[in-house]
């Protein structure tokens, strides 16, 4: 198992560049539902796309 590189998000923010190393995308639509892809990108390929597609159906 791969060990975590950071203990929390704030530590990641201090050591990585937003938009280069990580990205946060927010669309304010339905306030009762949150769709997250915490392990999106290269960590678990496809999870970002699934979250984006699900979010599109919640318009």
PyMOL commands that set and color helices and strands:
alter all, ss='L'
color gray80, all
select helices_A, chain A and resi 9-15+47-57
alter helices_A, ss='H'
color red, helices_A
deselect
rebuild
show_as cartoon
